[in-house]
């Protein structure tokens, strides 16, 4: 349920409504807006009698929200959320951001060389995996803390904010020491202990959609993070599993405008993991931007044929340079 206050409502009116909500056995979550304040009511399951609330001073109307996600919902928070990642703004009205880098950090020379190149080409953030959740146990699992240190070094050398994945609640503090944006991979989208832990920190989170997750499940996962107090969340579509085997996954671009209707959180796209094919990454990057994505994550490697993971979907340096030329043309056409 969402309680919308009049634009003339005082802070005392808001506090009085919050007290009544608490007395009813629910949690009140005030949501300040540019013109008026709304109060989200959390903890209700099913219809709530709003008679007592409507009688309170300053209350304009009550909206009954049936969605399992409330803090994430645009009904609760009509204004778009802008996420700040070490000075890079992500969200509606901001220039779409480009996040680039290797699937995995493999060594100092590789990550610094890549960081300097993607920075020169126009990337806004550097991605790279230090902890790698792989399908099989015998494949490269990442350099772990040493990889984080190399990422931080590459970020310092290039001036780019760092994006990297955190896999366990126990590692949130460690990864947060080095990363500017903490990524939750598709396999961990419903790792609820991890989501809760990320909700307790004050660093932005990039939440990837699970490969078999519905939109409702995706947004409900984000709700776990916001419910703990962290509203700096970026959603990411990275392809879903379907019957099609010609591509690694099926990129669900319809989710971009749909998420923008349902939620106030920014939405980005990862065409590298979605397609699994280098040749498909550039066209799907441009398609994602045309669909309204607030940014794109692509994998870039100095020698993809020698990459320890995801080489076939990683762009070469010349390939990324050409992509950025095309991106600049498109974003210019879109008015950025």
C-alpha positions as CSV (number, residue, x, y, z in Angstrom):
1,X,0.0,0.0,0.0
2,X,1.2,3.5,-0.8
3,X,-0.1,6.6,1.1
4,X,0.2,9.8,-1.0
5,X,0.4,13.0,1.0
6,X,-0.9,16.4,0.0
7,X,1.8,18.8,-1.2
8,X,0.9,21.0,1.8
9,X,1.4,18.2,4.3
10,X,3.8,19.0,7.1
11,X,6.5,16.8,8.6
12,X,4.2,16.4,11.6
13,X,1.5,15.1,9.3
14,X,4.0,12.6,7.8
15,X,5.1,11.5,11.3
16,X,1.5,11.1,12.4
17,X,0.7,8.8,9.5
18,X,3.8,6.8,10.1
19,X,2.8,6.2,13.7
20,X,-0.6,5.0,12.7
21,X,0.9,2.6,10.2
22,X,3.2,1.3,12.9
23,X,0.3,0.9,15.3
24,X,-1.5,-1.2,12.7
25,X,1.5,-3.7,12.7
26,X,3.2,-2.6,9.5
27,X,6.4,-0.7,8.6
28,X,6.2,2.8,7.3
29,X,8.7,3.9,4.7
30,X,8.5,7.6,3.9
31,X,9.5,8.4,0.3
32,X,10.3,12.1,-0.1
33,X,9.6,13.5,-3.6
34,X,10.2,16.8,-5.3
35,X,6.6,17.9,-4.9
36,X,5.1,15.7,-2.2
37,X,5.9,12.9,0.2
38,X,4.6,9.4,-0.1
39,X,4.7,6.7,2.6
40,X,5.1,3.1,1.6
41,X,3.4,0.5,3.8
42,X,5.5,-2.7,4.1
43,X,4.6,-6.0,5.7
44,X,1.0,-6.2,4.6
45,X,-0.1,-9.4,2.8
46,X,-3.5,-8.8,1.2
47,X,-6.0,-5.9,1.5
48,X,-5.6,-3.4,4.3
49,X,-8.5,-1.2,5.5
50,X,-7.4,2.3,4.8
51,X,-10.3,4.1,6.5
52,X,-8.3,5.3,9.5
53,X,-5.5,6.5,7.3
54,X,-7.7,8.5,4.9
55,X,-9.0,10.4,7.9
56,X,-5.6,11.7,8.9
57,X,-4.5,15.3,8.1
58,X,-2.4,15.7,5.0
59,X,-3.4,12.4,3.3
60,X,-4.5,12.9,-0.3
61,X,-5.1,9.3,-1.3
62,X,-4.2,5.6,-0.8
63,X,-3.0,3.4,-3.6
64,X,-3.2,-0.4,-3.0
65,X,-0.1,-2.1,-4.5
66,X,-0.4,-5.8,-5.0
67,X,3.1,-6.4,-6.3
68,X,5.4,-8.5,-4.2
69,X,8.1,-5.8,-4.7
70,X,7.2,-2.4,-3.3
71,X,10.3,-0.4,-2.7
72,X,11.5,-1.3,-6.2
73,X,8.1,-0.4,-7.8
74,X,7.4,2.8,-9.7
75,X,4.1,2.9,-7.8
76,X,6.0,3.5,-4.6
77,X,8.7,5.6,-6.1
78,X,7.5,7.5,-9.2
79,X,10.8,9.4,-9.7
80,X,13.7,7.7,-11.5
81,X,16.6,6.7,-9.3
82,X,20.1,7.9,-10.4
83,X,22.9,5.7,-9.2
84,X,26.3,7.3,-8.7
85,X,29.3,5.0,-9.3
86,X,32.4,6.9,-8.2
87,X,31.2,10.0,-10.1
88,X,29.6,8.2,-13.0
89,X,25.9,8.7,-13.0
90,X,23.6,5.9,-14.3
91,X,19.9,6.3,-14.9
92,X,17.2,8.1,-16.9
93,X,18.4,11.3,-18.5
94,X,22.1,10.5,-18.1
95,X,24.4,9.6,-21.0
96,X,24.3,5.8,-21.4
97,X,27.4,4.3,-19.8
98,X,29.8,1.8,-21.4
99,X,31.4,-0.8,-19.1
100,X,34.2,-2.7,-20.6
101,X,37.0,-5.2,-19.7
102,X,37.9,-8.8,-19.6
103,X,35.7,-11.6,-18.3
104,X,38.5,-12.5,-15.8
105,X,41.6,-10.8,-14.4
106,X,44.5,-13.0,-15.6
107,X,47.5,-10.9,-14.7
108,X,48.8,-7.4,-14.2
109,X,49.9,-6.7,-17.8
110,X,46.6,-8.0,-19.2
111,X,44.3,-5.9,-17.0
112,X,46.2,-2.7,-17.1
113,X,46.7,-2.9,-20.8
114,X,43.0,-3.4,-21.2
115,X,42.0,-0.7,-18.8
116,X,44.2,1.9,-20.5
117,X,42.8,0.9,-23.9
118,X,39.1,0.9,-23.1
119,X,39.6,4.3,-21.3
120,X,41.1,5.8,-24.4
121,X,38.4,4.3,-26.5
122,X,35.7,6.0,-24.4
123,X,34.6,3.5,-21.7
124,X,33.1,4.8,-18.5
125,X,33.9,1.9,-16.2
126,X,36.2,-1.1,-16.0
127,X,34.8,-4.6,-15.5
128,X,36.8,-7.7,-14.6
129,X,36.2,-10.8,-12.6
130,X,38.4,-11.8,-9.6
131,X,36.0,-14.5,-8.4
132,X,34.6,-16.5,-11.2
133,X,31.5,-18.8,-10.8
134,X,32.0,-21.4,-13.5
135,X,29.8,-24.2,-14.6
136,X,32.5,-26.8,-14.2
137,X,34.9,-27.1,-11.2
138,X,38.0,-27.7,-13.4
139,X,37.9,-24.4,-15.3
140,X,39.6,-21.1,-14.3
141,X,38.0,-19.8,-11.1
142,X,39.7,-16.4,-10.9
143,X,42.6,-14.9,-9.0
144,X,40.4,-13.9,-6.0
145,X,41.9,-11.2,-3.7
146,X,45.0,-10.9,-5.9
147,X,42.7,-10.2,-8.8
148,X,40.9,-7.5,-6.8
149,X,44.3,-5.8,-6.1
150,X,45.2,-5.9,-9.8
151,X,41.7,-4.4,-10.6
152,X,42.3,-1.6,-8.1
153,X,45.7,-0.9,-9.7
154,X,44.2,-0.9,-13.2
155,X,41.4,1.4,-12.0
156,X,44.0,3.8,-10.5
157,X,46.1,3.8,-13.6
158,X,43.2,4.4,-16.0
159,X,41.0,6.5,-13.7
160,X,38.0,4.2,-14.3
161,X,35.6,3.0,-11.6
162,X,35.8,-0.7,-11.0
163,X,33.0,-3.3,-11.5
164,X,33.5,-6.8,-10.2
165,X,31.4,-9.7,-9.0
166,X,30.9,-10.8,-5.4
167,X,29.8,-14.4,-4.9
168,X,29.4,-14.9,-1.1
169,X,28.0,-12.9,1.8
170,X,31.3,-13.5,3.5
171,X,33.2,-11.7,0.7
172,X,31.1,-8.5,0.5
173,X,33.4,-6.6,2.8
174,X,36.5,-7.7,1.0
175,X,35.2,-6.9,-2.5
176,X,33.7,-3.5,-1.3
177,X,37.3,-2.5,-0.3
178,X,38.3,-2.6,-3.9
179,X,35.2,-2.2,-6.1
180,X,33.1,0.8,-6.9
181,X,30.2,-1.2,-8.2
182,X,29.5,-4.7,-6.8
183,X,28.0,-7.2,-9.2
184,X,25.7,-10.0,-8.4
185,X,25.9,-12.6,-11.2
186,X,23.0,-14.5,-12.7
187,X,23.6,-17.6,-10.7
188,X,23.4,-15.6,-7.4
189,X,20.3,-13.5,-8.2
190,X,18.4,-15.5,-5.6
191,X,21.2,-15.8,-3.1
192,X,19.1,-14.0,-0.5
193,X,21.8,-13.9,2.2
194,X,24.1,-12.2,-0.3
195,X,21.4,-9.7,-1.3
196,X,20.7,-8.8,2.3
197,X,24.3,-8.3,3.0
198,X,24.7,-6.0,0.0
199,X,21.7,-4.1,1.3
200,X,23.6,-3.2,4.4
201,X,26.6,-1.5,2.6
202,X,26.6,1.9,1.1
203,X,28.1,1.0,-2.3
204,X,26.1,0.6,-5.6
205,X,25.1,-2.9,-6.7
206,X,24.7,-4.3,-10.2
207,X,22.1,-7.1,-10.1
208,X,22.0,-9.4,-13.0
209,X,18.9,-11.3,-14.0
210,X,18.9,-15.0,-13.4
211,X,19.0,-17.1,-16.6
212,X,15.5,-18.6,-15.8
213,X,14.1,-15.7,-13.7
214,X,10.8,-14.0,-14.5
215,X,10.6,-10.2,-14.4
216,X,8.7,-10.5,-11.1
217,X,11.4,-12.7,-9.6
218,X,14.1,-10.3,-10.8
219,X,12.5,-7.3,-9.2
220,X,11.7,-9.2,-6.0
221,X,15.4,-10.0,-5.8
222,X,16.2,-6.3,-6.0
223,X,13.6,-5.7,-3.3
224,X,15.9,-7.7,-0.8
225,X,18.6,-5.1,-1.3
226,X,16.4,-2.1,-1.0
227,X,14.7,-3.5,2.1
228,X,18.0,-3.5,3.9
229,X,18.5,0.2,3.1
230,X,20.6,0.3,0.0
231,X,18.7,2.0,-2.9
232,X,21.7,2.3,-5.2
233,X,20.9,-0.7,-7.4
234,X,21.3,-1.1,-11.1
235,X,19.4,-3.9,-12.8
236,X,21.1,-5.9,-15.7
237,X,19.5,-8.0,-18.4
238,X,22.1,-10.7,-19.6
239,X,20.0,-13.1,-21.5
240,X,17.7,-15.9,-20.4
241,X,17.7,-19.6,-21.1
242,X,15.3,-20.8,-23.8
243,X,15.1,-23.7,-26.3
244,X,17.4,-21.8,-28.7
245,X,21.0,-23.1,-28.9
246,X,22.4,-21.0,-31.7
247,X,23.3,-18.3,-29.1
248,X,24.6,-18.7,-25.6
249,X,21.3,-17.3,-24.2
250,X,18.4,-15.3,-25.6
251,X,18.7,-11.6,-25.1
252,X,15.3,-10.3,-23.8
253,X,15.4,-6.7,-25.0
254,X,11.7,-6.1,-24.2
255,X,12.7,-6.2,-20.6
256,X,14.4,-2.8,-20.9
257,X,11.3,-0.6,-21.6
258,X,9.2,-3.0,-19.4
259,X,11.5,-2.5,-16.4
260,X,11.4,1.2,-16.9
261,X,7.6,1.1,-16.7
262,X,7.6,-1.1,-13.6
263,X,10.5,0.2,-11.6
264,X,12.4,3.4,-10.9
265,X,15.8,1.6,-10.9
266,X,18.2,1.9,-13.8
267,X,18.5,-1.0,-16.3
268,X,21.6,-2.0,-18.2
269,X,22.3,-4.8,-20.8
270,X,25.1,-7.4,-21.1
271,X,25.2,-8.5,-24.8
272,X,28.4,-10.5,-24.3
273,X,26.9,-13.1,-22.0
274,X,23.6,-12.9,-23.7
275,X,24.9,-13.9,-27.2
276,X,28.2,-15.6,-26.5
277,X,29.4,-14.6,-29.9
278,X,31.8,-11.7,-30.6
279,X,30.1,-10.9,-33.9
280,X,26.8,-10.4,-32.2
281,X,27.9,-8.1,-29.4
282,X,28.2,-4.8,-31.4
283,X,24.7,-5.0,-33.1
284,X,23.0,-6.0,-29.8
285,X,24.8,-3.2,-28.0
286,X,23.3,-0.7,-30.4
287,X,19.9,-2.5,-30.1
288,X,20.1,-2.2,-26.3
289,X,20.8,1.5,-26.5
290,X,17.9,2.0,-28.9
291,X,15.6,0.1,-26.6
292,X,16.5,2.6,-23.9
293,X,19.2,0.8,-21.8
294,X,21.0,3.1,-19.4
295,X,24.2,1.4,-20.2
296,X,25.9,-1.7,-21.7
297,X,28.5,-4.1,-20.3
298,X,30.8,-5.7,-22.9
299,X,33.8,-8.0,-22.6
300,X,37.1,-6.9,-24.1
301,X,40.4,-8.8,-24.2
302,X,43.8,-8.0,-25.8
303,X,44.0,-11.6,-27.1
304,X,40.6,-13.3,-26.9
305,X,42.0,-16.5,-28.4
306,X,44.2,-16.9,-25.3
307,X,41.6,-15.8,-22.8
308,X,41.2,-18.1,-19.8
309,X,37.4,-17.6,-19.9
310,X,34.8,-16.4,-22.4
311,X,37.2,-15.7,-25.2
312,X,34.7,-16.3,-28.1
313,X,32.4,-13.5,-26.8
314,X,35.2,-11.0,-26.0
315,X,35.8,-8.1,-28.4
316,X,39.3,-7.4,-29.7
317,X,40.8,-4.0,-29.1
318,X,40.0,-2.8,-32.7
319,X,36.5,-4.3,-32.4
320,X,35.8,-2.3,-29.2
321,X,37.3,0.8,-30.7
322,X,34.9,0.5,-33.7
323,X,32.0,-0.2,-31.4
324,X,32.6,3.0,-29.4
325,X,32.7,4.9,-32.7
326,X,29.2,3.5,-33.5
327,X,28.0,4.1,-30.0
328,X,29.0,7.8,-30.1
329,X,27.1,8.2,-33.4
330,X,24.0,6.6,-32.0
331,X,24.0,8.4,-28.6
332,X,24.5,11.7,-30.5
333,X,21.4,10.8,-32.6
334,X,19.6,10.1,-29.4
335,X,20.5,13.5,-28.0
336,X,23.3,12.7,-25.5
